[in-house]
Amino acid sequence: MYGHKIFDPCHESPTISKIVSVIEILRAMGRPNSTHSTILSLRQHLLSTWHERLTENVESLMLRLLPDDLEPSTVEIIPYFTERFGNSSRIDYGTGRETNFAAWLYCLARMGIIKEED
């Protein structure tokens, strides 16, 4: 954000507010912070359980962001969103997370959900 300071006020569109609310819902689901879990098997169990809850709820979370005419596109954006949090079948909760999140945001932008001002 060239020319802006971190404390400058910024515009928060309804779309960005919805995205933030989805992330807050995921936080409330209780995903453990991996730095606080020292027992590997417990950590893997907690992350697996959290990821399972994510998978169960992801479609309804994505529908919060999409207008009715774009609801069928959930099949395209859900994999990017869930992979942003890792892959539970590989017990891999790190590789490619940022790339998947960027791809998810890109899809939302290409669909016109995220606008230039966002």
Biopython code that builds the backbone (N, CA, C, O; Angstrom):
import numpy as np
from Bio.PDB.StructureBuilder import StructureBuilder

atoms = [
    (1, "MET", "N", (0.847, -1.169, 0.000)),
    (1, "MET", "CA", (0.000, 0.000, 0.000)),
    (1, "MET", "C", (0.889, 1.227, 0.000)),
    (1, "MET", "O", (1.002, 1.948, 0.992)),
    (2, "TYR", "N", (1.503, 1.435, -1.128)),
    (2, "TYR", "CA", (2.427, 2.543, -1.297)),
    (2, "TYR", "C", (1.739, 3.864, -0.969)),
    (2, "TYR", "O", (0.624, 4.123, -1.420)),
    (3, "GLY", "N", (2.419, 4.696, -0.179)),
    (3, "GLY", "CA", (1.892, 5.995, 0.161)),
    (3, "GLY", "C", (0.955, 6.021, 1.352)),
    (3, "GLY", "O", (0.397, 7.066, 1.687)),
    (4, "HIS", "N", (0.780, 4.865, 1.997)),
    (4, "HIS", "CA", (-0.097, 4.798, 3.166)),
    (4, "HIS", "C", (0.693, 4.338, 4.378)),
    (4, "HIS", "O", (1.624, 3.540, 4.266)),
    (5, "LYS", "N", (0.313, 4.846, 5.522)),
    (5, "LYS", "CA", (0.915, 4.412, 6.774)),
    (5, "LYS", "C", (-0.009, 3.380, 7.414)),
    (5, "LYS", "O", (-1.211, 3.365, 7.151)),
    (6, "ILE", "N", (0.560, 2.525, 8.251)),
    (6, "ILE", "CA", (-0.208, 1.448, 8.857)),
    (6, "ILE", "C", (-1.367, 1.968, 9.717)),
    (6, "ILE", "O", (-2.371, 1.274, 9.879)),
    (7, "PHE", "N", (-1.241, 3.156, 10.256)),
    (7, "PHE", "CA", (-2.293, 3.702, 11.115)),
    (7, "PHE", "C", (-3.281, 4.587, 10.355)),
    (7, "PHE", "O", (-4.213, 5.120, 10.958)),
    (8, "ASP", "N", (-3.095, 4.754, 9.036)),
    (8, "ASP", "CA", (-4.053, 5.514, 8.241)),
    (8, "ASP", "C", (-5.398, 4.790, 8.239)),
    (8, "ASP", "O", (-5.435, 3.560, 8.212)),
    (9, "PRO", "N", (-6.495, 5.532, 8.267)),
    (9, "PRO", "CA", (-7.804, 4.873, 8.170)),
    (9, "PRO", "C", (-7.946, 4.209, 6.807)),
    (9, "PRO", "O", (-7.408, 4.693, 5.811)),
    (10, "CYS", "N", (-8.660, 3.119, 6.771)),
    (10, "CYS", "CA", (-8.852, 2.437, 5.498)),
    (10, "CYS", "C", (-10.328, 2.100, 5.309)),
    (10, "CYS", "O", (-11.088, 1.943, 6.264)),
    (11, "HIS", "N", (-10.690, 1.998, 4.062)),
    (11, "HIS", "CA", (-12.051, 1.654, 3.675)),
    (11, "HIS", "C", (-12.272, 0.166, 3.926)),
    (11, "HIS", "O", (-11.440, -0.655, 3.540)),
    (12, "GLU", "N", (-13.382, -0.192, 4.569)),
    (12, "GLU", "CA", (-13.741, -1.604, 4.724)),
    (12, "GLU", "C", (-15.112, -1.795, 4.110)),
    (12, "GLU", "O", (-16.128, -1.393, 4.677)),
    (13, "SER", "N", (-15.124, -2.411, 2.948)),
    (13, "SER", "CA", (-16.364, -2.628, 2.217)),
    (13, "SER", "C", (-17.183, -3.734, 2.881)),
    (13, "SER", "O", (-16.663, -4.477, 3.713)),
    (14, "PRO", "N", (-18.451, -3.843, 2.517)),
    (14, "PRO", "CA", (-19.259, -4.955, 3.025)),
    (14, "PRO", "C", (-18.647, -6.313, 2.682)),
    (14, "PRO", "O", (-18.739, -7.252, 3.472)),
    (15, "THR", "N", (-18.026, -6.419, 1.511)),
    (15, "THR", "CA", (-17.382, -7.681, 1.119)),
    (15, "THR", "C", (-16.246, -8.029, 2.065)),
    (15, "THR", "O", (-16.149, -9.166, 2.529)),
    (16, "ILE", "N", (-15.397, -7.074, 2.351)),
    (16, "ILE", "CA", (-14.279, -7.328, 3.266)),
    (16, "ILE", "C", (-14.806, -7.651, 4.661)),
    (16, "ILE", "O", (-14.255, -8.515, 5.343)),
    (17, "SER", "N", (-15.852, -6.977, 5.086)),
    (17, "SER", "CA", (-16.464, -7.277, 6.388)),
    (17, "SER", "C", (-16.960, -8.718, 6.430)),
    (17, "SER", "O", (-16.819, -9.391, 7.451)),
    (18, "LYS", "N", (-17.544, -9.201, 5.324)),
    (18, "LYS", "CA", (-18.014, -10.587, 5.265)),
    (18, "LYS", "C", (-16.843, -11.561, 5.333)),
    (18, "LYS", "O", (-16.912, -12.570, 6.035)),
    (19, "ILE", "N", (-15.764, -11.261, 4.604)),
    (19, "ILE", "CA", (-14.583, -12.133, 4.627)),
    (19, "ILE", "C", (-14.006, -12.186, 6.038)),
    (19, "ILE", "O", (-13.660, -13.262, 6.526)),
    (20, "VAL", "N", (-13.902, -11.046, 6.688)),
    (20, "VAL", "CA", (-13.398, -11.003, 8.065)),
    (20, "VAL", "C", (-14.311, -11.797, 8.987)),
    (20, "VAL", "O", (-13.824, -12.494, 9.877)),
    (21, "SER", "N", (-15.630, -11.708, 8.794)),
    (21, "SER", "CA", (-16.549, -12.455, 9.658)),
    (21, "SER", "C", (-16.394, -13.963, 9.467)),
    (21, "SER", "O", (-16.514, -14.719, 10.431)),
    (22, "VAL", "N", (-16.128, -14.414, 8.232)),
    (22, "VAL", "CA", (-15.879, -15.839, 7.986)),
    (22, "VAL", "C", (-14.623, -16.279, 8.726)),
    (22, "VAL", "O", (-14.606, -17.341, 9.347)),
    (23, "ILE", "N", (-13.590, -15.479, 8.663)),
    (23, "ILE", "CA", (-12.342, -15.811, 9.363)),
    (23, "ILE", "C", (-12.558, -15.818, 10.876)),
    (23, "ILE", "O", (-11.996, -16.660, 11.576)),
    (24, "GLU", "N", (-13.361, -14.895, 11.380)),
    (24, "GLU", "CA", (-13.667, -14.874, 12.816)),
    (24, "GLU", "C", (-14.443, -16.121, 13.232)),
    (24, "GLU", "O", (-14.219, -16.650, 14.320)),
    (25, "ILE", "N", (-15.349, -16.595, 12.383)),
    (25, "ILE", "CA", (-16.080, -17.835, 12.675)),
    (25, "ILE", "C", (-15.105, -18.995, 12.789)),
    (25, "ILE", "O", (-15.221, -19.822, 13.694)),
    (26, "LEU", "N", (-14.150, -19.057, 11.880)),
    (26, "LEU", "CA", (-13.149, -20.126, 11.926)),
    (26, "LEU", "C", (-12.304, -20.037, 13.187)),
    (26, "LEU", "O", (-11.965, -21.056, 13.790)),
    (27, "ARG", "N", (-11.969, -18.825, 13.580)),
    (27, "ARG", "CA", (-11.199, -18.643, 14.810)),
    (27, "ARG", "C", (-12.009, -19.139, 16.012)),
    (27, "ARG", "O", (-11.468, -19.773, 16.918)),
    (28, "ALA", "N", (-13.302, -18.845, 16.007)),
    (28, "ALA", "CA", (-14.169, -19.261, 17.109)),
    (28, "ALA", "C", (-14.340, -20.775, 17.168)),
    (28, "ALA", "O", (-14.680, -21.325, 18.215)),
    (29, "MET", "N", (-14.104, -21.446, 16.044)),
    (29, "MET", "CA", (-14.203, -22.908, 16.030)),
    (29, "MET", "C", (-13.089, -23.537, 16.854)),
    (29, "MET", "O", (-13.119, -24.734, 17.138)),
    (30, "GLY", "N", (-12.118, -22.738, 17.233)),
    (30, "GLY", "CA", (-11.113, -23.217, 18.171)),
    (30, "GLY", "C", (-9.920, -23.900, 17.576)),
    (30, "GLY", "O", (-9.380, -24.832, 18.173)),
    (31, "ARG", "N", (-9.485, -23.458, 16.396)),
    (31, "ARG", "CA", (-8.263, -24.051, 15.839)),
    (31, "ARG", "C", (-7.112, -23.759, 16.787)),
    (31, "ARG", "O", (-6.835, -22.598, 17.088)),
    (32, "PRO", "N", (-6.450, -24.783, 17.253)),
    (32, "PRO", "CA", (-5.359, -24.552, 18.206)),
    (32, "PRO", "C", (-4.167, -23.888, 17.553)),
    (32, "PRO", "O", (-3.898, -24.080, 16.367)),
    (33, "ASN", "N", (-3.469, -23.119, 18.330)),
    (33, "ASN", "CA", (-2.245, -22.496, 17.873)),
    (33, "ASN", "C", (-1.132, -23.532, 18.012)),
    (33, "ASN", "O", (-0.838, -23.998, 19.113)),
    (34, "SER", "N", (-0.524, -23.882, 16.898)),
    (34, "SER", "CA", (0.455, -24.966, 16.901)),
    (34, "SER", "C", (1.653, -24.680, 17.805)),
    (34, "SER", "O", (2.323, -25.622, 18.229)),
    (35, "THR", "N", (1.944, -23.434, 18.111)),
    (35, "THR", "CA", (3.080, -23.144, 18.964)),
    (35, "THR", "C", (2.795, -23.472, 20.424)),
    (35, "THR", "O", (3.724, -23.593, 21.222)),
    (36, "HIS", "N", (1.525, -23.618, 20.780)),
    (36, "HIS", "CA", (1.176, -23.923, 22.161)),
    (36, "HIS", "C", (1.004, -25.415, 22.422)),
    (36, "HIS", "O", (0.935, -25.825, 23.581)),
    (37, "SER", "N", (0.931, -26.234, 21.381)),
    (37, "SER", "CA", (0.793, -27.675, 21.555)),
    (37, "SER", "C", (2.164, -28.322, 21.435)),
    (37, "SER", "O", (2.795, -28.272, 20.379)),
    (38, "THR", "N", (2.608, -28.915, 22.499)),
    (38, "THR", "CA", (3.935, -29.508, 22.471)),
    (38, "THR", "C", (3.897, -30.999, 22.195)),
    (38, "THR", "O", (4.913, -31.564, 21.792)),
    (39, "ILE", "N", (2.777, -31.650, 22.393)),
    (39, "ILE", "CA", (2.680, -33.086, 22.140)),
    (39, "ILE", "C", (2.172, -33.270, 20.716)),
    (39, "ILE", "O", (1.037, -32.911, 20.402)),
    (40, "LEU", "N", (3.010, -33.826, 19.866)),
    (40, "LEU", "CA", (2.716, -33.939, 18.446)),
    (40, "LEU", "C", (1.403, -34.664, 18.172)),
    (40, "LEU", "O", (0.602, -34.179, 17.373)),
    (41, "SER", "N", (1.157, -35.798, 18.802)),
    (41, "SER", "CA", (-0.063, -36.550, 18.505)),
    (41, "SER", "C", (-1.307, -35.767, 18.916)),
    (41, "SER", "O", (-2.320, -35.813, 18.218)),
    (42, "LEU", "N", (-1.245, -35.053, 20.032)),
    (42, "LEU", "CA", (-2.369, -34.227, 20.457)),
    (42, "LEU", "C", (-2.589, -33.099, 19.453)),
    (42, "LEU", "O", (-3.721, -32.804, 19.071)),
    (43, "ARG", "N", (-1.511, -32.484, 19.040)),
    (43, "ARG", "CA", (-1.598, -31.402, 18.058)),
    (43, "ARG", "C", (-2.237, -31.894, 16.769)),
    (43, "ARG", "O", (-3.127, -31.238, 16.228)),
    (44, "GLN", "N", (-1.789, -33.047, 16.270)),
    (44, "GLN", "CA", (-2.341, -33.587, 15.033)),
    (44, "GLN", "C", (-3.828, -33.906, 15.194)),
    (44, "GLN", "O", (-4.622, -33.659, 14.286)),
    (45, "HIS", "N", (-4.197, -34.450, 16.343)),
    (45, "HIS", "CA", (-5.605, -34.765, 16.603)),
    (45, "HIS", "C", (-6.446, -33.493, 16.618)),
    (45, "HIS", "O", (-7.513, -33.452, 16.005)),
    (46, "LEU", "N", (-5.981, -32.459, 17.308)),
    (46, "LEU", "CA", (-6.731, -31.207, 17.394)),
    (46, "LEU", "C", (-6.858, -30.537, 16.030)),
    (46, "LEU", "O", (-7.927, -30.037, 15.680)),
    (47, "LEU", "N", (-5.779, -30.525, 15.264)),
    (47, "LEU", "CA", (-5.827, -29.925, 13.933)),
    (47, "LEU", "C", (-6.738, -30.718, 13.004)),
    (47, "LEU", "O", (-7.470, -30.140, 12.201)),
    (48, "SER", "N", (-6.689, -32.032, 13.116)),
    (48, "SER", "CA", (-7.551, -32.876, 12.297)),
    (48, "SER", "C", (-9.019, -32.643, 12.628)),
    (48, "SER", "O", (-9.855, -32.554, 11.729)),
    (49, "THR", "N", (-9.332, -32.544, 13.920)),
    (49, "THR", "CA", (-10.705, -32.282, 14.352)),
    (49, "THR", "C", (-11.168, -30.919, 13.873)),
    (49, "THR", "O", (-12.293, -30.775, 13.396)),
    (50, "TRP", "N", (-10.301, -29.911, 13.997)),
    (50, "TRP", "CA", (-10.652, -28.570, 13.537)),
    (50, "TRP", "C", (-10.885, -28.557, 12.030)),
    (50, "TRP", "O", (-11.844, -27.952, 11.549)),
    (51, "HIS", "N", (-10.009, -29.224, 11.292)),
    (51, "HIS", "CA", (-10.122, -29.261, 9.841)),
    (51, "HIS", "C", (-11.408, -29.975, 9.418)),
    (51, "HIS", "O", (-12.029, -29.604, 8.422)),
    (52, "GLU", "N", (-11.794, -30.980, 10.164)),
    (52, "GLU", "CA", (-13.054, -31.677, 9.886)),
    (52, "GLU", "C", (-14.242, -30.729, 10.060)),
    (52, "GLU", "O", (-15.158, -30.728, 9.238)),
    (53, "ARG", "N", (-14.232, -29.932, 11.113)),
    (53, "ARG", "CA", (-15.296, -28.938, 11.316)),
    (53, "ARG", "C", (-15.296, -27.903, 10.200)),
    (53, "ARG", "O", (-16.357, -27.490, 9.733)),
    (54, "LEU", "N", (-14.118, -27.487, 9.775)),
    (54, "LEU", "CA", (-14.010, -26.561, 8.652)),
    (54, "LEU", "C", (-14.678, -27.156, 7.422)),
    (54, "LEU", "O", (-15.492, -26.497, 6.775)),
    (55, "THR", "N", (-14.342, -28.388, 7.099)),
    (55, "THR", "CA", (-14.878, -29.056, 5.919)),
    (55, "THR", "C", (-16.398, -29.176, 5.996)),
    (55, "THR", "O", (-17.082, -29.017, 4.985)),
    (56, "GLU", "N", (-16.927, -29.452, 7.174)),
    (56, "GLU", "CA", (-18.376, -29.576, 7.349)),
    (56, "GLU", "C", (-19.096, -28.247, 7.140)),
    (56, "GLU", "O", (-20.244, -28.234, 6.696)),
    (57, "ASN", "N", (-18.444, -27.138, 7.450)),
    (57, "ASN", "CA", (-19.080, -25.825, 7.424)),
    (57, "ASN", "C", (-18.674, -24.930, 6.261)),
    (57, "ASN", "O", (-19.239, -23.849, 6.095)),
    (58, "VAL", "N", (-17.722, -25.349, 5.465)),
    (58, "VAL", "CA", (-17.138, -24.446, 4.469)),
    (58, "VAL", "C", (-18.140, -23.979, 3.414)),
    (58, "VAL", "O", (-18.085, -22.824, 2.992)),
    (59, "GLU", "N", (-19.045, -24.839, 2.985)),
    (59, "GLU", "CA", (-19.991, -24.414, 1.950)),
    (59, "GLU", "C", (-20.886, -23.286, 2.459)),
    (59, "GLU", "O", (-21.104, -22.302, 1.752)),
    (60, "SER", "N", (-21.397, -23.420, 3.661)),
    (60, "SER", "CA", (-22.248, -22.353, 4.198)),
    (60, "SER", "C", (-21.449, -21.064, 4.404)),
    (60, "SER", "O", (-21.986, -19.968, 4.243)),
    (61, "LEU", "N", (-20.168, -21.195, 4.759)),
    (61, "LEU", "CA", (-19.329, -20.006, 4.905)),
    (61, "LEU", "C", (-19.111, -19.314, 3.566)),
    (61, "LEU", "O", (-19.144, -18.086, 3.489)),
    (62, "MET", "N", (-18.889, -20.090, 2.515)),
    (62, "MET", "CA", (-18.678, -19.496, 1.196)),
    (62, "MET", "C", (-19.964, -18.862, 0.669)),
    (62, "MET", "O", (-19.914, -17.838, -0.013)),
    (63, "LEU", "N", (-21.106, -19.458, 0.978)),
    (63, "LEU", "CA", (-22.374, -18.902, 0.512)),
    (63, "LEU", "C", (-22.665, -17.544, 1.140)),
    (63, "LEU", "O", (-23.449, -16.767, 0.594)),
    (64, "ARG", "N", (-22.043, -17.249, 2.280)),
    (64, "ARG", "CA", (-22.188, -15.922, 2.883)),
    (64, "ARG", "C", (-21.599, -14.835, 1.998)),
    (64, "ARG", "O", (-22.025, -13.681, 2.047)),
    (65, "LEU", "N", (-20.618, -15.213, 1.190)),
    (65, "LEU", "CA", (-19.892, -14.252, 0.366)),
    (65, "LEU", "C", (-20.466, -14.082, -1.031)),
    (65, "LEU", "O", (-20.229, -13.069, -1.688)),
    (66, "LEU", "N", (-21.219, -15.076, -1.481)),
    (66, "LEU", "CA", (-21.623, -15.097, -2.887)),
    (66, "LEU", "C", (-23.073, -14.679, -3.087)),
    (66, "LEU", "O", (-23.940, -15.032, -2.287)),
    (67, "PRO", "N", (-23.336, -13.933, -4.144)),
    (67, "PRO", "CA", (-24.730, -13.674, -4.508)),
    (67, "PRO", "C", (-25.362, -14.965, -5.037)),
    (67, "PRO", "O", (-24.654, -15.904, -5.401)),
    (68, "ASP", "N", (-26.679, -15.005, -5.077)),
    (68, "ASP", "CA", (-27.394, -16.227, -5.475)),
    (68, "ASP", "C", (-26.956, -16.760, -6.836)),
    (68, "ASP", "O", (-26.841, -17.973, -7.014)),
    (69, "ASP", "N", (-26.712, -15.874, -7.795)),
    (69, "ASP", "CA", (-26.356, -16.336, -9.134)),
    (69, "ASP", "C", (-24.969, -16.982, -9.204)),
    (69, "ASP", "O", (-24.651, -17.652, -10.186)),
    (70, "LEU", "N", (-24.151, -16.788, -8.182)),
    (70, "LEU", "CA", (-22.808, -17.387, -8.180)),
    (70, "LEU", "C", (-22.679, -18.571, -7.214)),
    (70, "LEU", "O", (-21.581, -19.095, -7.022)),
    (71, "GLU", "N", (-23.783, -18.991, -6.613)),
    (71, "GLU", "CA", (-23.719, -20.115, -5.675)),
    (71, "GLU", "C", (-23.082, -21.372, -6.262)),
    (71, "GLU", "O", (-22.352, -22.060, -5.549)),
    (72, "PRO", "N", (-23.329, -21.703, -7.541)),
    (72, "PRO", "CA", (-22.685, -22.905, -8.097)),
    (72, "PRO", "C", (-21.152, -22.843, -8.100)),
    (72, "PRO", "O", (-20.494, -23.880, -8.196)),
    (73, "SER", "N", (-20.587, -21.653, -7.997)),
    (73, "SER", "CA", (-19.125, -21.541, -8.037)),
    (73, "SER", "C", (-18.459, -21.996, -6.745)),
    (73, "SER", "O", (-17.231, -22.023, -6.659)),
    (74, "THR", "N", (-19.250, -22.351, -5.744)),
    (74, "THR", "CA", (-18.634, -22.864, -4.509)),
    (74, "THR", "C", (-17.761, -24.076, -4.794)),
    (74, "THR", "O", (-16.742, -24.282, -4.136)),
    (75, "VAL", "N", (-18.158, -24.869, -5.766)),
    (75, "VAL", "CA", (-17.373, -26.059, -6.106)),
    (75, "VAL", "C", (-15.963, -25.688, -6.556)),
    (75, "VAL", "O", (-15.034, -26.483, -6.409)),
    (76, "GLU", "N", (-15.800, -24.492, -7.099)),
    (76, "GLU", "CA", (-14.491, -24.032, -7.556)),
    (76, "GLU", "C", (-13.661, -23.385, -6.450)),
    (76, "GLU", "O", (-12.444, -23.560, -6.405)),
    (77, "ILE", "N", (-14.314, -22.639, -5.559)),
    (77, "ILE", "CA", (-13.549, -21.868, -4.574)),
    (77, "ILE", "C", (-13.308, -22.606, -3.264)),
    (77, "ILE", "O", (-12.363, -22.289, -2.542)),
    (78, "ILE", "N", (-14.145, -23.578, -2.952)),
    (78, "ILE", "CA", (-13.978, -24.310, -1.684)),
    (78, "ILE", "C", (-12.611, -24.981, -1.570)),
    (78, "ILE", "O", (-11.981, -24.868, -0.519)),
    (79, "PRO", "N", (-12.122, -25.675, -2.599)),
    (79, "PRO", "CA", (-10.799, -26.310, -2.443)),
    (79, "PRO", "C", (-9.683, -25.317, -2.116)),
    (79, "PRO", "O", (-8.816, -25.609, -1.293)),
    (80, "TYR", "N", (-9.700, -24.146, -2.756)),
    (80, "TYR", "CA", (-8.671, -23.151, -2.446)),
    (80, "TYR", "C", (-8.778, -22.687, -0.999)),
    (80, "TYR", "O", (-7.772, -22.513, -0.312)),
    (81, "PHE", "N", (-10.010, -22.492, -0.550)),
    (81, "PHE", "CA", (-10.207, -22.005, 0.814)),
    (81, "PHE", "C", (-9.794, -23.064, 1.838)),
    (81, "PHE", "O", (-9.074, -22.748, 2.786)),
    (82, "THR", "N", (-10.231, -24.303, 1.666)),
    (82, "THR", "CA", (-9.888, -25.333, 2.653)),
    (82, "THR", "C", (-8.399, -25.665, 2.628)),
    (82, "THR", "O", (-7.798, -25.892, 3.678)),
    (83, "GLU", "N", (-7.800, -25.694, 1.439)),
    (83, "GLU", "CA", (-6.361, -25.982, 1.355)),
    (83, "GLU", "C", (-5.527, -24.853, 1.942)),
    (83, "GLU", "O", (-4.354, -25.049, 2.258)),
    (84, "ARG", "N", (-6.119, -23.677, 2.089)),
    (84, "ARG", "CA", (-5.441, -22.562, 2.730)),
    (84, "ARG", "C", (-5.069, -22.926, 4.161)),
    (84, "ARG", "O", (-4.126, -22.375, 4.729)),
    (85, "PHE", "N", (-5.819, -23.857, 4.736)),
    (85, "PHE", "CA", (-5.579, -24.283, 6.116)),
    (85, "PHE", "C", (-4.871, -25.627, 6.183)),
    (85, "PHE", "O", (-4.800, -26.236, 7.251)),
    (86, "GLY", "N", (-4.353, -26.091, 5.068)),
    (86, "GLY", "CA", (-3.607, -27.339, 5.042)),
    (86, "GLY", "C", (-4.449, -28.493, 4.545)),
    (86, "GLY", "O", (-5.628, -28.335, 4.226)),
    (87, "ASN", "N", (-3.825, -29.656, 4.484)),
    (87, "ASN", "CA", (-4.475, -30.855, 3.986)),
    (87, "ASN", "C", (-4.479, -31.893, 5.095)),
    (87, "ASN", "O", (-3.426, -32.388, 5.500)),
    (88, "SER", "N", (-5.671, -32.221, 5.582)),
    (88, "SER", "CA", (-5.755, -33.135, 6.716)),
    (88, "SER", "C", (-5.445, -34.577, 6.344)),
    (88, "SER", "O", (-5.010, -35.344, 7.204)),
    (89, "SER", "N", (-5.652, -34.971, 5.098)),
    (89, "SER", "CA", (-5.363, -36.358, 4.724)),
    (89, "SER", "C", (-3.859, -36.605, 4.660)),
    (89, "SER", "O", (-3.410, -37.731, 4.872)),
    (90, "ARG", "N", (-3.083, -35.575, 4.374)),
    (90, "ARG", "CA", (-1.619, -35.707, 4.357)),
    (90, "ARG", "C", (-1.012, -35.296, 5.692)),
    (90, "ARG", "O", (0.204, -35.340, 5.875)),
    (91, "ILE", "N", (-1.881, -34.895, 6.626)),
    (91, "ILE", "CA", (-1.447, -34.332, 7.904)),
    (91, "ILE", "C", (-0.419, -33.232, 7.627)),
    (91, "ILE", "O", (0.662, -33.174, 8.212)),
    (92, "ASP", "N", (-0.817, -32.386, 6.720)),
    (92, "ASP", "CA", (0.030, -31.293, 6.268)),
    (92, "ASP", "C", (-0.753, -30.005, 6.472)),
    (92, "ASP", "O", (-1.701, -29.716, 5.741)),
    (93, "TYR", "N", (-0.354, -29.254, 7.451)),
    (93, "TYR", "CA", (-1.081, -28.035, 7.783)),
    (93, "TYR", "C", (-0.247, -26.794, 7.473)),
    (93, "TYR", "O", (-0.382, -25.779, 8.156)),
    (94, "GLY", "N", (0.601, -26.856, 6.465)),
    (94, "GLY", "CA", (1.430, -25.698, 6.216)),
    (94, "GLY", "C", (1.743, -25.422, 4.761)),
    (94, "GLY", "O", (1.725, -24.264, 4.343)),
    (95, "THR", "N", (2.027, -26.435, 3.987)),
    (95, "THR", "CA", (2.527, -26.242, 2.637)),
    (95, "THR", "C", (1.490, -25.598, 1.721)),
    (95, "THR", "O", (0.367, -26.086, 1.600)),
    (96, "GLY", "N", (1.876, -24.509, 1.085)),
    (96, "GLY", "CA", (1.030, -23.870, 0.088)),
    (96, "GLY", "C", (-0.126, -23.058, 0.625)),
    (96, "GLY", "O", (-1.001, -22.652, -0.139)),
    (97, "ARG", "N", (-0.148, -22.814, 1.914)),
    (97, "ARG", "CA", (-1.292, -22.119, 2.510)),
    (97, "ARG", "C", (-1.476, -20.723, 1.927)),
    (97, "ARG", "O", (-2.587, -20.342, 1.558)),
    (98, "GLU", "N", (-0.402, -19.973, 1.847)),
    (98, "GLU", "CA", (-0.508, -18.611, 1.350)),
    (98, "GLU", "C", (-0.936, -18.594, -0.118)),
    (98, "GLU", "O", (-1.734, -17.750, -0.528)),
    (99, "THR", "N", (-0.406, -19.524, -0.901)),
    (99, "THR", "CA", (-0.752, -19.598, -2.318)),
    (99, "THR", "C", (-2.235, -19.907, -2.497)),
    (99, "THR", "O", (-2.900, -19.302, -3.337)),
    (100, "ASN", "N", (-2.746, -20.838, -1.716)),
    (100, "ASN", "CA", (-4.161, -21.170, -1.807)),
    (100, "ASN", "C", (-5.045, -20.005, -1.378)),
    (100, "ASN", "O", (-6.100, -19.775, -1.969)),
    (101, "PHE", "N", (-4.623, -19.275, -0.362)),
    (101, "PHE", "CA", (-5.401, -18.118, 0.074)),
    (101, "PHE", "C", (-5.411, -17.050, -1.027)),
    (101, "PHE", "O", (-6.451, -16.456, -1.310)),
    (102, "ALA", "N", (-4.264, -16.815, -1.635)),
    (102, "ALA", "CA", (-4.177, -15.848, -2.733)),
    (102, "ALA", "C", (-5.037, -16.305, -3.920)),
    (102, "ALA", "O", (-5.697, -15.484, -4.557)),
    (103, "ALA", "N", (-5.032, -17.603, -4.214)),
    (103, "ALA", "CA", (-5.852, -18.120, -5.313)),
    (103, "ALA", "C", (-7.338, -17.950, -5.004)),
    (103, "ALA", "O", (-8.123, -17.627, -5.896)),
    (104, "TRP", "N", (-7.727, -18.163, -3.754)),
    (104, "TRP", "CA", (-9.120, -17.974, -3.337)),
    (104, "TRP", "C", (-9.531, -16.512, -3.500)),
    (104, "TRP", "O", (-10.599, -16.217, -4.037)),
    (105, "LEU", "N", (-8.677, -15.600, -3.032)),
    (105, "LEU", "CA", (-8.969, -14.175, -3.193)),
    (105, "LEU", "C", (-9.028, -13.792, -4.671)),
    (105, "LEU", "O", (-9.871, -12.991, -5.074)),
    (106, "TYR", "N", (-8.140, -14.361, -5.469)),
    (106, "TYR", "CA", (-8.135, -14.087, -6.911)),
    (106, "TYR", "C", (-9.452, -14.538, -7.550)),
    (106, "TYR", "O", (-10.026, -13.824, -8.373)),
    (107, "CYS", "N", (-9.923, -15.718, -7.167)),
    (107, "CYS", "CA", (-11.205, -16.204, -7.699)),
    (107, "CYS", "C", (-12.334, -15.240, -7.340)),
    (107, "CYS", "O", (-13.171, -14.911, -8.181)),
    (108, "LEU", "N", (-12.349, -14.791, -6.086)),
    (108, "LEU", "CA", (-13.377, -13.836, -5.669)),
    (108, "LEU", "C", (-13.282, -12.545, -6.476)),
    (108, "LEU", "O", (-14.303, -11.948, -6.820)),
    (109, "ALA", "N", (-12.071, -12.118, -6.773)),
    (109, "ALA", "CA", (-11.889, -10.902, -7.576)),
    (109, "ALA", "C", (-12.357, -11.122, -9.012)),
    (109, "ALA", "O", (-13.025, -10.258, -9.580)),
    (110, "ARG", "N", (-12.021, -12.250, -9.598)),
    (110, "ARG", "CA", (-12.437, -12.542, -10.975)),
    (110, "ARG", "C", (-13.951, -12.661, -11.096)),
    (110, "ARG", "O", (-14.517, -12.369, -12.149)),
    (111, "MET", "N", (-14.608, -13.091, -10.019)),
    (111, "MET", "CA", (-16.074, -13.190, -10.027)),
    (111, "MET", "C", (-16.729, -11.846, -9.747)),
    (111, "MET", "O", (-17.950, -11.713, -9.834)),
    (112, "GLY", "N", (-15.911, -10.844, -9.409)),
    (112, "GLY", "CA", (-16.445, -9.524, -9.126)),
    (112, "GLY", "C", (-16.899, -9.327, -7.701)),
    (112, "GLY", "O", (-17.534, -8.320, -7.389)),
    (113, "ILE", "N", (-16.586, -10.272, -6.822)),
    (113, "ILE", "CA", (-16.956, -10.158, -5.404)),
    (113, "ILE", "C", (-16.047, -9.125, -4.732)),
    (113, "ILE", "O", (-16.509, -8.219, -4.039)),
    (114, "ILE", "N", (-14.751, -9.288, -4.958)),
    (114, "ILE", "CA", (-13.772, -8.331, -4.442)),
    (114, "ILE", "C", (-13.526, -7.295, -5.536)),
    (114, "ILE", "O", (-13.252, -7.640, -6.685)),
    (115, "LYS", "N", (-13.626, -6.052, -5.170)),
    (115, "LYS", "CA", (-13.463, -4.954, -6.128)),
    (115, "LYS", "C", (-12.091, -4.290, -5.943)),
    (115, "LYS", "O", (-11.384, -4.563, -4.973)),
    (116, "GLU", "N", (-11.738, -3.438, -6.865)),
    (116, "GLU", "CA", (-10.460, -2.733, -6.826)),
    (116, "GLU", "C", (-10.255, -1.990, -5.511)),
    (116, "GLU", "O", (-9.160, -2.027, -4.950)),
    (117, "GLU", "N", (-11.295, -1.313, -5.006)),
    (117, "GLU", "CA", (-11.158, -0.546, -3.768)),
    (117, "GLU", "C", (-10.934, -1.434, -2.544)),
    (117, "GLU", "O", (-10.476, -0.950, -1.508)),
    (118, "ASP", "N", (-11.249, -2.723, -2.651)),
    (118, "ASP", "CA", (-11.023, -3.637, -1.537)),
    (118, "ASP", "C", (-9.546, -3.950, -1.386)),
    (118, "ASP", "O", (-9.163, -4.707, -0.494)),
]
sb = StructureBuilder()
sb.init_structure("model")
sb.init_model(0)
sb.init_chain("A")
sb.init_seg("    ")
for serial, (resi, resn, name, xyz) in enumerate(atoms, 1):
    if name == "N":
        sb.init_residue(resn, " ", resi, " ")
    sb.init_atom(name, np.array(xyz, "f"), 0.0, 1.0, " ", f" {name:<3s}", serial, name[0])
structure = sb.get_structure()
